[in-house]
């Protein structure tokens, strides 16, 4: 990631669809017609990329061959434009558990969170510690709070996260294909629509209304081989939901669906329905990146929300940049020293070979000697500067290596090598925070690690501020 992306406030995002047979990416390329008037001469161009996934790489939403998937993603992401983007990644819904919970409309926001937590603990078929989960509330319902809960086992999600990290992709969130489709699809918001989505190894039925997923069911294809299964299942779902809500349900196949009109302005998207339908997922993921900061309350299948993930990616990119800059400066000075040494060595070799009489030194030789003295003086000055410059990359790498799972660092303050330093972030829970402090206390470079006890009422997503000093500043200076 370039230094420009670290300095500007705008974050540019690509939407990535990963499924069993193909990877699709959607992002905006900013084309500047005139440097003198960027604001008025910038033309947005929608770029769509497809790359086939080798067979037996992903099956039923689970990664089977990580190396193959990393190779495929790297092939696409090595494009220079893409390397400067963050990514919202949409994965198959096959292994994602989804359920609708209903609560009274007049319940407060805090009480609603408590109610959802209780529902997760007592009405879900998994242990909370085994999954990443998120939920969102339908705000348009007048009579009740309908909450969509989604969860994925950590083992499955971590495989995707590991593959994306090793492919050089700065991931902000994971979500299901259905969440992405819901965001980009053009439907009458007042009507309930039952959509059939055919996957490589399964079939998914889901119902949308008012941009909210009212129902979803994914069935492996092994169970769909009997005659008229598809029509029978559609009728069964329609009859059940229409009886329950007394509301007519319309039917659509995903291949018949179009992208919302506001996104069809890009020339890349033609009027062909089939072409538009296949880009619904990648476009839906991309569209999430346009949600204003602080307004994204949608489900994220990571341990942290999208805003916290963005801060983490920004900090990671900044640490990498500082490390690379220090290495580059060090190599430059090393190269200067070697060149100077070779020049001096070569110069004195020539003197010995020509047996120059010192008393009769020519004007040319005196000029060369003066040049050597100036070069030596410059080298000594550079070495003096380098010796006084702390190698901050050592400290950053040590802190990074001691940051355990469940800890997100949002800022790191380093006034000077002799002053107290501090870091601010969010811990998954109190136990994780204490383990993080113990990890820092074992550091060769840190001492006086202090963790003020605050926010005692919070059991999860605990904000923290840790201060520490450098144990021995000499350990961080160039030798």
C-alpha positions as a printed Julia matrix, in Angstrom:
479×3 Matrix{Float64}:
   0.0     0.0     0.0
   1.4     3.42   -1.03
   2.19    6.3     1.34
  -0.48    8.39   -0.44
  -3.2     5.97    0.71
  -1.98    6.32    4.3
  -2.1    10.11    4.23
  -5.46   10.69    2.54
  -8.72   10.28    4.45
 -10.59    8.56    1.63
 -10.52    4.78    1.61
 -10.96    3.11   -1.78
 -12.61   -0.28   -1.64
 -13.07   -3.24   -3.94
 -15.88   -5.78   -3.65
 -14.72   -9.41   -3.97
 -16.99  -12.4    -4.59
 -15.48  -15.81   -3.82
 -17.4   -18.94   -4.72
 -16.71  -22.56   -5.61
 -15.93  -21.9    -9.28
 -14.99  -18.24   -9.8
 -13.67  -15.03   -8.24
 -15.22  -11.72   -9.26
 -13.95   -8.25   -8.31
 -15.64   -4.86   -8.75
 -13.93   -1.51   -8.08
 -13.8     2.07   -9.35
 -10.84    3.4   -11.33
 -10.41    7.18  -11.11
  -9.33    8.5   -14.53
  -8.06   12.1   -14.48
  -8.47   14.03  -17.72
  -6.61   17.09  -16.47
  -4.18   17.43  -13.59
  -4.92   21.16  -13.34
  -8.59   20.57  -12.52
  -8.91   17.15  -10.93
 -12.26   17.84   -9.32
 -14.05   18.66  -12.56
 -12.16   16.29  -14.82
 -12.3    13.03  -12.95
 -14.27   10.29  -14.67
 -15.18    7.22  -12.64
 -14.84    3.91  -14.46
 -16.26    0.66  -13.07
 -13.76   -2.19  -13.49
 -15.04   -5.79  -13.38
 -12.61   -8.73  -13.17
 -13.3   -12.48  -13.38
 -10.9   -15.32  -12.62
 -11.84  -19.04  -12.6
 -11.15  -21.04   -9.44
  -9.56  -24.48  -10.06
 -11.73  -27.49   -9.3
 -11.64  -28.92   -5.76
 -10.39  -25.62   -4.33
 -13.65  -24.68   -2.55
 -16.56  -27.01   -1.84
 -19.84  -26.21   -0.04
 -18.39  -22.89    1.12
 -15.29  -24.49    2.72
 -11.74  -24.03    1.45
 -10.24  -27.37    0.42
  -6.96  -26.25   -1.2
  -5.56  -23.04    0.33
  -2.48  -22.94   -1.93
  -4.61  -23.03   -5.08
  -6.84  -20.24   -3.82
  -3.87  -18.08   -2.76
  -2.28  -18.58   -6.18
  -5.52  -17.57   -7.93
  -6.07  -14.48   -5.76
  -2.45  -13.34   -6.13
  -2.74  -13.65   -9.9
  -5.55  -11.09   -9.85
  -4.45   -8.89   -6.93
  -0.9    -8.33   -8.19
  -2.39   -5.65  -10.42
  -0.84   -2.38   -9.16
  -4.24   -0.65   -8.91
  -5.72   -3.37   -6.71
  -2.8    -3.43   -4.26
  -3.78    0.08   -3.12
  -7.37   -0.93   -2.28
  -9.09   -2.34    0.77
 -11.53   -5.23    0.26
 -15.0    -6.27    1.36
 -15.18  -10.0     0.72
 -18.37  -11.97    0.09
 -18.21  -15.74    0.65
 -20.7   -18.59   -0.01
 -23.63  -18.84    2.39
 -23.45  -22.67    2.62
 -21.66  -22.69    6.0
 -23.17  -19.47    7.37
 -25.92  -19.92    9.98
 -28.71  -17.34    9.68
 -31.86  -16.88   11.73
 -34.52  -14.22   12.3
 -35.4   -13.3    15.9
 -38.42  -11.15   16.74
 -38.64   -8.76   19.72
 -41.12   -6.06   20.85
 -40.89   -2.77   18.94
 -40.64   -0.57   22.04
 -37.51   -2.29   23.4
 -34.53    0.09   23.8
 -31.29   -0.34   21.89
 -29.34   -1.55   24.95
 -32.1    -3.95   25.95
 -32.28   -5.23   22.38
 -28.58   -6.1    22.5
 -29.11   -7.97   25.77
 -32.07   -9.83   24.28
 -30.03  -10.85   21.22
 -27.18  -12.05   23.46
 -29.59  -14.21   25.43
 -31.1   -15.59   22.22
 -27.61  -16.49   20.98
 -26.74  -18.23   24.25
 -29.96  -20.21   24.6
 -31.46  -20.63   21.11
 -28.47  -21.17   18.83
 -26.92  -24.53   17.85
 -23.35  -23.38   18.54
 -21.17  -22.07   21.35
 -20.47  -18.34   21.16
 -16.7   -18.88   21.51
 -16.66  -21.15   18.44
 -18.06  -18.61   15.96
 -17.79  -15.11   14.6
 -21.27  -13.59   14.64
 -23.07  -10.38   13.86
 -26.63   -9.1    13.76
 -28.62   -6.26   12.27
 -32.07   -4.87   12.96
 -34.77   -4.14   10.37
 -35.52   -0.47   10.94
 -38.53   -0.25    8.6
 -40.84   -2.63   10.48
 -43.58   -0.76   12.36
 -44.85   -3.52   14.64
 -41.8    -5.39   15.91
 -38.01   -5.57   15.98
 -36.86   -8.2    13.52
 -33.21   -9.08   14.0
 -31.16  -11.06   11.48
 -28.38  -13.06   13.15
 -25.55  -14.57   11.08
 -22.67  -16.71   12.35
 -19.8   -18.73   10.9
 -17.46  -21.14   12.65
 -14.1   -19.53   13.35
 -12.25  -22.46   11.8
 -13.94  -21.84    8.43
 -13.67  -18.01    8.54
 -10.03  -18.09    9.68
  -9.14  -20.16    6.6
 -10.53  -17.38    4.38
  -8.78  -14.68    6.44
  -5.44  -16.51    6.25
  -5.76  -16.96    2.47
  -6.65  -13.28    1.95
  -3.77  -12.08    4.14
  -1.26  -14.31    2.33
  -2.6   -12.99   -0.98
  -1.77   -9.42    0.09
  -5.42   -8.34    0.39
  -6.33   -5.77    3.07
  -9.66   -7.21    4.22
 -12.2    -5.02    6.04
 -15.04   -7.5     6.48
 -16.47  -10.88    5.51
 -20.13  -11.25    4.61
 -22.4   -13.77    2.92
 -23.41  -13.77   -0.75
 -27.01  -13.09    0.35
 -26.02   -9.89    2.2
 -24.22   -8.61   -0.9
 -27.13   -9.48   -3.22
 -29.61   -7.77   -0.9
 -27.62   -4.53   -1.15
 -27.37   -4.39   -4.95
 -30.55   -6.03   -6.28
 -33.39   -4.03   -7.86
 -36.75   -5.05   -6.36
 -39.98   -3.42   -5.3
 -39.13   -2.75   -1.6
 -42.77   -3.11   -0.52
 -43.12   -6.63   -1.95
 -41.85   -9.89   -0.49
 -39.79  -11.67   -3.14
 -38.67  -15.31   -2.96
 -35.43  -15.76   -4.91
 -33.83  -19.06   -5.92
 -30.02  -19.09   -6.11
 -28.36  -22.14   -7.67
 -24.8   -22.8    -6.5
 -22.3   -25.42   -7.62
 -23.03  -27.77   -4.7
 -26.29  -26.39   -3.25
 -29.48  -24.41   -3.81
 -30.44  -21.43   -1.65
 -33.95  -20.01   -1.22
 -34.23  -16.57    0.36
 -36.9   -13.89    0.81
 -36.27  -10.12    0.62
 -38.42   -7.15    1.58
 -37.4    -3.55    2.32
 -33.73   -4.48    1.74
 -33.89   -7.03    4.58
 -33.43  -10.8     4.47
 -36.67  -12.23    5.87
 -35.88  -15.91    5.31
 -33.1   -18.13    3.95
 -32.51  -21.86    3.52
 -29.58  -23.61    1.81
 -29.98  -27.23    0.75
 -27.09  -29.42   -0.57
 -27.71  -30.68   -4.12
 -27.45  -34.27   -2.89
 -30.92  -33.76   -1.36
 -32.47  -32.14   -4.43
 -32.34  -34.96   -6.97
 -35.95  -36.14   -6.66
 -38.43  -35.12   -9.35
 -39.92  -31.62   -9.12
 -37.9   -30.85   -5.99
 -37.33  -27.21   -6.92
 -40.98  -26.34   -7.63
 -42.19  -28.34   -4.62
 -39.76  -26.57   -2.26
 -40.67  -23.13   -3.62
 -44.39  -23.85   -3.14
 -43.78  -25.2     0.36
 -41.88  -22.05    1.4
 -44.42  -19.72   -0.24
 -47.41  -21.39    1.37
 -45.79  -21.43    4.8
 -44.75  -17.74    4.75
 -47.98  -16.51    3.16
 -49.99  -18.36    5.81
 -47.82  -16.96    8.59
 -47.82  -13.3     7.46
 -50.88  -13.12    5.21
 -48.76  -11.41    2.59
 -48.37  -12.4    -1.09
 -44.91  -13.6    -2.09
 -43.5   -13.09   -5.59
 -41.02  -15.5    -7.18
 -37.75  -14.83   -9.02
 -34.72  -16.79  -10.11
 -31.44  -15.01   -9.39
 -30.57  -15.12  -13.09
 -33.64  -12.91  -13.73
 -32.54  -10.19  -11.31
 -30.96   -6.83  -12.17
 -28.64   -4.45  -10.38
 -30.18   -1.29   -8.87
 -30.64    1.48  -11.4
 -28.19    3.91   -9.73
 -25.32    1.47  -10.34
 -26.26    0.75  -13.96
 -24.9     4.18  -14.95
 -21.5     2.59  -15.56
 -20.9     1.56  -19.17
 -19.26   -1.67  -18.0
 -22.7    -2.99  -16.97
 -24.79   -3.64  -20.09
 -28.57   -4.0   -20.16
 -28.32   -7.8   -20.41
 -30.07   -9.28  -17.36
 -27.86  -12.39  -17.29
 -24.67  -10.29  -17.22
 -26.06   -8.04  -14.49
 -27.22  -10.94  -12.31
 -23.8   -12.57  -12.22
 -22.25   -9.33  -10.9
 -24.83   -8.81   -8.13
 -22.58  -10.24   -5.39
 -19.33   -8.4    -6.27
 -21.27   -5.15   -6.82
 -23.14   -5.57   -3.55
 -19.85   -5.99   -1.66
 -18.4    -2.94   -3.44
 -21.48   -0.83   -2.63
 -20.99   -1.47    1.09
 -17.75    0.49    0.85
 -19.76    3.59   -0.09
 -21.67    3.6     3.21
 -20.55    6.75    5.14
 -18.2     6.31    8.1
 -20.07    5.45   11.29
 -23.27    4.48    9.42
 -22.37    0.85    8.65
 -24.41   -1.26   11.09
 -24.53   -4.3     8.84
 -23.28   -7.78    9.7
 -19.54   -8.47    9.71
 -18.34  -12.07   10.06
 -15.04  -11.03   11.69
 -14.09  -10.61   15.34
 -14.42   -6.81   14.95
 -16.64   -4.45   13.01
 -15.71   -2.81    9.73
 -14.56    0.49   11.3
 -12.18   -1.28   13.7
 -10.87   -3.49   10.88
 -10.1    -0.37    8.8
  -8.11    1.16   11.68
  -6.18   -2.09   12.09
  -5.34   -2.3     8.36
  -4.24    1.36    8.39
  -1.94    0.76   11.39
  -0.52   -2.4     9.82
   0.22   -0.59    6.56
   1.85    2.32    8.42
   4.1    -0.03   10.45
   5.17   -1.8     7.27
   5.91    1.53    5.6
   8.06    2.76    8.51
   9.97   -0.55    8.56
  10.63   -0.41    4.81
  11.73    3.23    4.98
  14.23    2.48    7.75
  15.6    -0.51    5.83
  15.9     1.6     2.66
  17.75    4.41    4.46
  20.07    1.89    6.11
  20.86    0.26    2.77
  21.51    3.65    1.19
  24.07    4.61    3.82
  25.66    1.17    3.64
  25.97    1.5    -0.14
  27.51    4.98    0.25
  30.07    3.64    2.7
  31.03    0.71    0.44
  31.4     2.97   -2.63
  33.55    5.41   -0.64
  35.73    2.61    0.69
  36.25    1.12   -2.78
  37.09    4.53   -4.2
  39.72    5.17   -1.52
  41.16    1.67   -1.9
  41.37    2.04   -5.68
  42.93    5.48   -5.38
  45.74    4.31   -3.07
  46.38    1.28   -5.27
  47.01    3.6    -8.2
  49.38    5.67   -6.08
  51.42    2.59   -5.18
  51.61    1.37   -8.77
  52.79    4.65  -10.26
  55.33    5.25   -7.46
  54.48    8.93   -7.26
  57.05   11.11   -5.5
  55.23   12.68   -2.52
  57.35   15.76   -2.7
  56.35   16.29   -6.34
  52.65   15.6    -6.0
  50.75   16.96   -8.95
  47.88   19.37   -8.7
  45.53   16.62   -9.89
  46.55   14.3    -7.06
  46.03   17.06   -4.5
  42.51   17.6    -5.8
  41.8    13.86   -5.5
  43.18   13.8    -1.96
  40.95   16.73   -1.07
  37.98   14.87   -2.56
  38.82   11.77   -0.48
  38.97   13.86    2.69
  35.57   15.42    1.95
  34.1    12.01    1.2
  35.49   10.58    4.46
  34.09   13.56    6.34
  30.66   13.01    4.76
  30.77    9.28    5.57
  31.68    9.98    9.2
  28.86   12.51    9.47
  26.37   10.03    8.01
  27.55    7.3    10.4
  27.2     9.73   13.31
  23.59   10.49   12.3
  22.77    6.82   11.83
  24.16    5.86   15.26
  21.86    8.44   16.88
  18.75    7.23   15.01
  16.6     4.63   16.81
  15.67    1.58   14.74
  11.92    1.82   15.39
  11.18   -1.21   13.22
  12.64   -3.47   15.97
  10.09   -2.11   18.48
   7.17   -2.26   16.02
   7.95   -5.87   15.06
   8.22   -6.85   18.75
   4.85   -5.29   19.6
   3.25   -6.83   16.5
   4.61  -10.27   17.46
   3.19   -9.93   20.99
  -0.27   -8.81   19.87
  -2.51  -11.8    20.53
  -5.8   -12.75   18.82
  -8.7   -10.65   20.03
  -6.63   -7.45   20.37
  -7.05   -4.56   17.91
  -4.55   -1.66   18.25
  -5.98    1.6    16.89
  -3.13    4.02   17.72
   0.47    3.98   18.98
   2.07    7.09   20.52
   5.91    7.32   20.59
   6.99   10.84   21.76
  10.7     9.91   22.03
  12.83    6.92   22.95
  13.24    8.08   26.58
   9.64    9.15   27.26
   6.68    6.95   28.24
   4.85    5.5    25.22
   1.25    4.37   24.91
  -1.07    2.37   22.71
  -4.85    2.47   22.48
  -7.15   -0.23   21.18
 -10.0    -2.65   21.79
  -9.84   -6.09   23.47
 -12.31   -8.91   22.84
 -12.74   -9.45   26.59
 -11.06   -8.83   29.96
  -9.11  -12.12   29.92
  -7.68  -11.36   26.47
  -6.62   -7.89   27.68
  -4.8    -9.31   30.74
  -3.02  -11.89   28.56
  -1.95   -9.11   26.2
  -0.42   -7.17   29.12
   1.46  -10.3    30.26
   2.73  -10.79   26.7
   4.11   -7.22   26.64
   5.74   -7.64   30.05
   7.82  -10.52   28.63
   9.31   -8.24   25.96
  13.07   -7.72   25.85
  12.52   -4.07   24.97
   9.64   -2.95   27.21
   9.38   -2.15   30.9
   6.91   -0.47   33.28
   3.92   -1.85   31.36
   0.86   -0.21   32.95
  -2.79   -1.08   32.23
  -5.26    1.21   34.06
  -8.43   -0.65   35.03
 -11.38    1.08   33.34
 -14.77    0.23   31.88
 -15.35   -2.46   34.5
 -18.98   -2.75   33.42
 -18.0    -3.95   29.92
 -17.53   -7.68   29.32
 -16.63   -7.52   25.64
 -15.09   -5.07   23.14
 -13.22   -3.38   26.0
 -11.41   -0.1    25.15
  -7.93    0.06   26.7
  -4.87    2.28   26.98
  -1.51    0.71   27.88
   1.62    2.74   28.69
   5.2     1.5    28.75
   8.84    2.6    28.61
  11.85    1.33   26.69
  13.9    -0.93   28.99
  17.25   -0.12   27.39
  17.28    2.5    24.58
  20.66    1.21   23.4
  18.95   -1.94   22.13
  17.11    0.11   19.47
  20.05    2.03   18.03
  21.92    0.99   14.91
  25.19   -0.74   15.8
